[in-house]
Amino acid sequence: MAWMLPILAAIETDADSKIGFIDKTGQLIIPAEYYSKGTWSGSFAEGLASVADEAGKYGFIDTSGQPAISFEYDYASYFSAGSKA
């Protein structure tokens, strides 16, 4: 399995447990508007991160925070070598 160093790190708000993402300088890149429900949720791999919406459905966002794969799944992990692991 090829691992990539993350380009963004997840942060979580205390008030509502939403996650956002910062870069290595600490600058907020993606505001805290998504949820993390599992081990791999909120981790970027191959430019995508699995996150959950308010209904608890998983989807994937890109490094700009835009949805790349719709929020319609009950579970999601990460991508490796171009495929979902």
Number of C-alpha atoms within 10 A of each C-alpha: 6 6 10 11 8 14 15 24 18 20 17 17 11 8 6 10 14 20 22 23 26 17 14 11 7 10 10 16 15 22 13 19 18 23 23 21 17 13 9 15 22 28 21 25 25 18 17 22 27 29 30 28 16 11 9 17 17 25 23 25 23 17 18 12 18 11 16 16 15 11 19 14 13 10 15 21 20 19 18 14 11 9 8 10 10
